[in-house]
Amino acid sequence: MANKVYNFSAGPSVLPEQALKEASAACIDYANSGISILSMSHRSKPIENMFAETEQFLRDLMGIPENYDIVFLGGGCSLLFCMLPMNFLDQNATADYALTGVWANKACKEAKLFGNVNVACDTKADVYNHIDKNLKLSDNATYLHVTANNTIYGTEYKEDIDSPVPVIADMSSNILSRPIDVSKYAVIYGGAQKNLAPAGVSFVIVRDDMLGKVARELPSMVNVNTHVDNNSMFNTPPVFPIYVLRETLKWMKAEGGLEVIYRRNQEKAAKLYAEIDRNSLFRGTAATEDRSSMNICFVMSEGNEALAAEFMEFAKARGMVGIKGHRLVGGFRASCYNACSAEAVDALVACMQEFEQMHK
């Protein structure tokens, strides 16, 4: 068994070591209070300050304009799939949904409970192996929903979308992996357990003019306005995951910000894709122009399918963790999120090369 372990899990995912060290210390004594952050009131001044700092770090790193609100919520993205159309789609209105993977379909299914849905594209027939840029938009749509990165199939929108209607984007798995123009989005949302934090917290970044538009009565807990008006503290929030989120954002800023993180991500992805394309035993599954830099999916090449189980064990023995593909598609998936090191990618590439040499 290798001494070093390399975590390629799709989520919850690898987090910066510095953030984990700070989180570990905070579990014993937070901010020299003598109290664990796990036991501290969310109404206390240290926690209020921490929330404010987390929001400011996020604004600074993403360049979020002042006319956008940020809320942190308990739970994950699956709740937001229904919560957002509940808030932004009236009963007789229409929303466009781009179906580029499983999670996009789940979001679309929930939206149909609250209004009309037009399918702007659907790449299921091609096993979601590409991003369809030729969207069939409806007339007078309330919004266009896209899933910015597809963790299962390894495809990604590489550029911000220019749309005549407000864009709502699920950025669960590529948030803060590249610079974006926030002003091109009406809502950015997602679960934070990929690039930002442990499981248990989700985020919504919403432009002010999107709030309070639907006619339906909403329960307080699923009304986005509730959480905006109460600064994410309408109820007891997931304090510890938000603290780890703050430490991750602080790490990103100290590393040089989003441009540096983006360059590293591109270099890691390019190196691994180059090996997949070169190695006679493997092949990529996503269209080249739409390959995700976060979730790199591949399978054994034609004629070598029987080697899949052997490679999995071979890689595991060399410290590779979490490279098994999603249960819906099989194969392999290396999730190279922000905190995934270049060393980890080098180790996986070396592992693939060694395995190829064994089978020549």
C-alpha positions in Angstrom: 0.0 0.0 0.0 1.3 3.4 -0.9 2.3 5.7 1.9 0.8 8.7 0.2 -3.0 8.9 -0.6 -4.3 11.0 -3.4 -8.0 12.0 -3.1 -9.9 12.3 -6.4 -13.4 12.0 -4.9 -16.2 13.8 -6.8 -17.7 15.1 -3.6 -17.4 15.5 -0.7 -14.0 16.3 -2.1 -10.4 17.2 -1.2 -10.1 20.5 0.7 -6.9 22.6 1.3 -4.7 21.2 4.0 -4.4 24.7 5.6 -8.2 24.9 5.9 -8.4 21.5 7.5 -5.7 22.5 10.1 -7.5 25.6 11.0 -10.8 23.8 11.3 -9.2 21.1 13.5 -7.9 23.8 15.9 -11.3 25.6 15.9 -13.0 22.4 17.0 -11.1 22.8 20.3 -10.9 26.6 20.7 -12.3 29.1 18.3 -10.9 32.6 18.2 -9.2 32.2 21.6 -12.7 32.0 23.2 -12.0 28.8 25.0 -15.1 27.4 23.3 -15.3 25.0 20.4 -16.8 26.4 17.2 -19.1 23.4 17.3 -20.6 24.6 20.6 -20.7 28.4 20.0 -23.9 30.3 19.5 -24.5 31.4 15.9 -25.7 34.7 17.4 -22.4 35.3 19.1 -20.1 38.1 17.8 -17.3 35.8 16.7 -19.7 33.8 14.5 -21.4 36.9 13.1 -18.0 38.3 12.2 -17.0 35.0 10.6 -20.2 35.0 8.4 -19.4 38.6 7.3 -15.8 37.7 6.4 -17.0 34.6 4.5 -19.3 36.7 2.4 -16.6 39.4 1.8 -14.1 36.8 0.7 -16.6 35.4 -1.8 -17.4 38.8 -3.1 -13.8 39.7 -3.6 -12.8 36.4 -5.2 -15.7 36.3 -7.6 -16.2 40.0 -8.2 -19.8 39.9 -7.1 -21.5 43.3 -7.6 -23.3 45.1 -4.7 -26.7 44.4 -6.3 -26.4 40.7 -5.6 -27.2 39.1 -2.2 -25.4 36.0 -0.9 -27.1 33.4 1.4 -25.8 30.3 2.9 -28.3 27.5 3.7 -28.3 24.2 5.4 -28.5 21.1 3.2 -27.5 20.6 -0.4 -28.4 21.4 -4.0 -31.3 18.9 -4.3 -33.4 21.2 -2.1 -32.5 24.2 -4.3 -33.7 22.3 -7.4 -37.3 22.9 -6.1 -36.7 26.0 -4.0 -35.5 28.2 -6.8 -38.4 27.6 -9.3 -40.7 28.0 -6.3 -39.3 31.5 -5.9 -38.7 32.5 -9.5 -41.2 30.7 -11.7 -44.9 31.6 -11.6 -47.5 29.0 -12.2 -48.4 30.2 -15.7 -44.9 31.2 -16.7 -42.3 29.3 -18.6 -38.6 28.5 -17.8 -36.1 27.1 -20.2 -33.9 24.2 -19.0 -30.8 22.9 -20.8 -30.6 19.1 -20.1 -26.9 18.2 -20.2 -26.8 15.6 -17.5 -28.5 13.9 -14.6 -28.5 16.9 -12.2 -29.9 19.1 -14.9 -32.7 16.6 -15.4 -33.4 16.5 -11.6 -33.6 20.3 -11.6 -36.0 20.3 -14.5 -38.3 17.7 -12.9 -38.7 19.8 -9.9 -39.4 23.0 -11.9 -42.4 21.3 -13.6 -44.1 21.3 -10.3 -44.3 25.1 -10.2 -44.7 26.2 -13.8 -44.2 25.4 -17.5 -40.8 24.1 -18.7 -39.4 24.2 -22.1 -36.5 21.8 -22.8 -33.9 24.1 -24.5 -31.6 21.1 -25.3 -31.3 17.4 -24.3 -28.1 15.5 -25.0 -29.3 12.2 -23.4 -29.2 10.4 -26.7 -25.5 11.0 -26.9 -25.0 9.9 -23.2 -24.5 13.6 -22.3 -21.0 13.5 -23.8 -21.2 17.2 -25.0 -22.7 20.6 -24.3 -25.3 21.6 -26.9 -24.7 25.3 -27.6 -27.7 25.6 -30.0 -30.4 26.2 -27.4 -34.0 26.3 -28.5 -35.3 29.1 -26.3 -39.0 29.8 -25.7 -40.6 33.1 -26.2 -40.8 35.2 -23.0 -39.1 32.7 -20.8 -38.8 33.8 -17.1 -35.3 32.3 -17.0 -32.8 29.9 -18.6 -31.4 27.2 -16.2 -28.0 25.6 -17.0 -25.8 23.2 -15.1 -22.4 24.7 -15.4 -20.4 21.5 -14.9 -21.5 17.8 -15.1 -19.8 15.7 -12.6 -21.1 12.3 -13.9 -20.3 12.7 -17.6 -17.4 15.2 -17.4 -18.6 18.1 -19.5 -18.5 21.8 -18.7 -19.6 25.2 -20.1 -16.2 26.9 -20.7 -17.6 30.4 -21.2 -20.3 32.5 -19.6 -23.6 32.3 -21.5 -25.0 35.4 -23.3 -28.8 35.1 -22.9 -31.7 37.3 -23.7 -33.4 36.1 -20.5 -32.0 35.8 -16.9 -29.6 32.8 -16.4 -29.8 30.6 -13.4 -26.7 28.4 -13.1 -26.0 25.4 -10.9 -22.3 25.8 -10.2 -22.0 23.1 -7.5 -19.0 21.4 -9.0 -17.0 24.2 -10.7 -17.7 27.3 -8.5 -14.5 29.3 -8.1 -12.6 27.1 -10.5 -12.4 29.8 -13.1 -13.1 33.6 -13.4 -16.7 34.4 -14.4 -18.6 37.5 -15.1 -21.2 37.3 -12.3 -23.3 40.1 -14.0 -24.2 37.6 -16.8 -26.1 35.5 -14.2 -29.3 36.3 -12.4 -28.7 33.4 -9.9 -25.7 31.3 -9.1 -26.3 28.4 -6.7 -25.0 25.0 -5.6 -23.9 22.7 -2.9 -20.5 23.6 -1.5 -19.1 20.2 -1.0 -16.9 20.2 -4.1 -14.6 23.1 -4.2 -15.5 25.0 -1.1 -16.5 23.1 2.1 -17.7 19.9 3.6 -21.2 18.6 3.0 -24.0 20.5 4.8 -24.0 24.0 3.3 -25.3 25.3 0.0 -25.1 28.8 -1.4 -27.3 31.1 -3.4 -26.0 34.3 -5.1 -29.0 36.2 -6.3 -29.5 39.5 -8.2 -31.8 41.8 -6.3 -34.3 42.3 -9.1 -35.1 38.5 -9.1 -36.6 38.6 -5.6 -40.3 38.8 -4.6 -41.7 38.4 -8.1 -43.8 35.2 -7.9 -47.5 35.5 -6.8 -47.6 32.3 -4.8 -47.4 32.2 -1.0 -44.2 30.6 0.2 -43.4 29.0 3.5 -40.8 31.0 5.3 -38.0 28.4 5.2 -38.1 28.1 1.4 -38.5 31.8 0.6 -35.2 33.1 -0.5 -36.2 36.6 0.7 -36.4 35.2 4.3 -32.7 34.2 4.2 -31.7 37.4 2.4 -33.5 39.6 5.0 -32.0 37.6 7.9 -28.4 37.4 6.6 -28.5 33.6 6.5 -29.5 33.4 10.1 -33.3 32.9 10.0 -32.7 29.6 11.7 -29.5 28.0 13.1 -27.2 27.8 10.0 -24.5 25.1 9.4 -21.8 27.1 11.2 -18.9 24.7 11.0 -19.2 24.0 7.2 -19.4 27.8 6.6 -16.3 28.2 8.8 -14.4 25.7 6.6 -15.8 27.5 3.6 -14.2 30.8 4.9 -10.9 29.1 5.5 -11.0 27.6 1.9 -11.7 31.1 0.5 -8.9 32.6 2.6 -6.6 29.9 1.3 -7.6 30.8 -2.3 -6.9 34.4 -1.7 -3.5 33.7 -0.2 -2.6 31.5 -3.2 -3.1 34.4 -5.5 -6.8 34.5 -6.2 -8.9 33.0 -9.0 -6.5 33.7 -11.9 -3.9 31.5 -10.2 -6.3 28.8 -9.3 -7.7 28.8 -12.8 -4.2 28.4 -14.3 -3.4 25.5 -12.0 -6.7 23.8 -12.9 -6.0 24.1 -16.6 -2.5 22.7 -16.2 -3.7 19.7 -14.2 -6.5 18.9 -16.6 -4.3 19.3 -19.7 -1.7 16.9 -18.2 -4.3 14.2 -17.4 -6.2 14.5 -20.6 -2.9 14.3 -22.6 -2.1 11.0 -20.9 -5.6 9.7 -21.5 -5.3 10.5 -25.2 -1.7 9.1 -25.4 -2.2 5.9 -23.4 -3.2 2.9 -25.5 -5.3 1.5 -22.7 -7.6 4.4 -22.0 -9.9 6.8 -23.8 -11.9 9.9 -22.8 -15.7 9.9 -22.9 -16.5 13.6 -23.3 -16.3 15.7 -26.5 -12.9 17.3 -26.6 -14.1 20.9 -26.7 -16.4 20.3 -23.7 -14.1 18.4 -21.4 -14.5 19.4 -17.8 -11.4 20.6 -16.0 -13.0 19.5 -12.7 -14.3 15.9 -13.4 -12.1 14.0 -15.8 -13.9 10.9 -17.0 -12.4 8.0 -18.9 -12.7 4.3 -19.6 -10.6 1.5 -20.9 -10.0 1.7 -24.7 -11.8 -0.7 -27.1 -10.5 -4.2 -26.6 -9.1 -3.5 -23.2 -12.4 -3.4 -21.2 -11.5 -6.5 -19.3 -8.6 -4.7 -17.6 -10.9 -2.2 -15.8 -11.1 -4.1 -12.5 -7.3 -4.8 -12.5 -6.5 -1.1 -13.1 -8.8 -0.1 -10.3 -6.9 -2.3 -7.8 -3.6 -1.3 -9.3 -4.3 2.4 -8.8 -5.7 1.8 -5.3 -2.5 0.1 -4.3 -0.6 3.2 -5.4 -2.7 5.5 -3.3 -5.4 6.6 -5.8 -8.7 7.1 -3.9 -12.1 8.0 -5.5 -11.3 7.3 -9.1 -14.2 4.9 -9.7 -16.7 6.4 -12.2 -20.3 7.2 -11.2 -22.5 4.1 -10.9 -24.6 5.3 -13.9 -21.7 5.2 -16.3 -18.8 3.2 -14.8 -15.2 3.6 -15.9 -13.1 6.1 -14.1 -13.4 9.7 -12.9 -10.6 11.8 -11.5 -12.1 14.9 -9.8 -9.4 17.6 -9.9 -10.9 20.3 -7.8 -9.1 23.4 -6.7 -7.4 21.7 -3.7 -6.3 18.7 -5.8 -2.5 19.1 -6.1 -0.4 18.8 -9.2 1.5 16.1 -7.4 -1.7 14.0 -7.2 -2.3 14.4 -11.0 1.4 13.5 -11.7 1.0 10.4 -9.5 -2.1 9.3 -11.4 -0.4 9.9 -14.8 2.6 7.8 -13.6 0.2 5.1 -12.5 -1.5 4.9 -15.9 1.9 4.8 -17.6 3.1 2.0 -15.4 0.0 0.0 -16.0 0.4 0.4 -19.8 4.0 -0.8 -19.6 2.8 -3.9 -17.8 0.4 -4.8 -20.6 2.6 -4.2 -23.6 
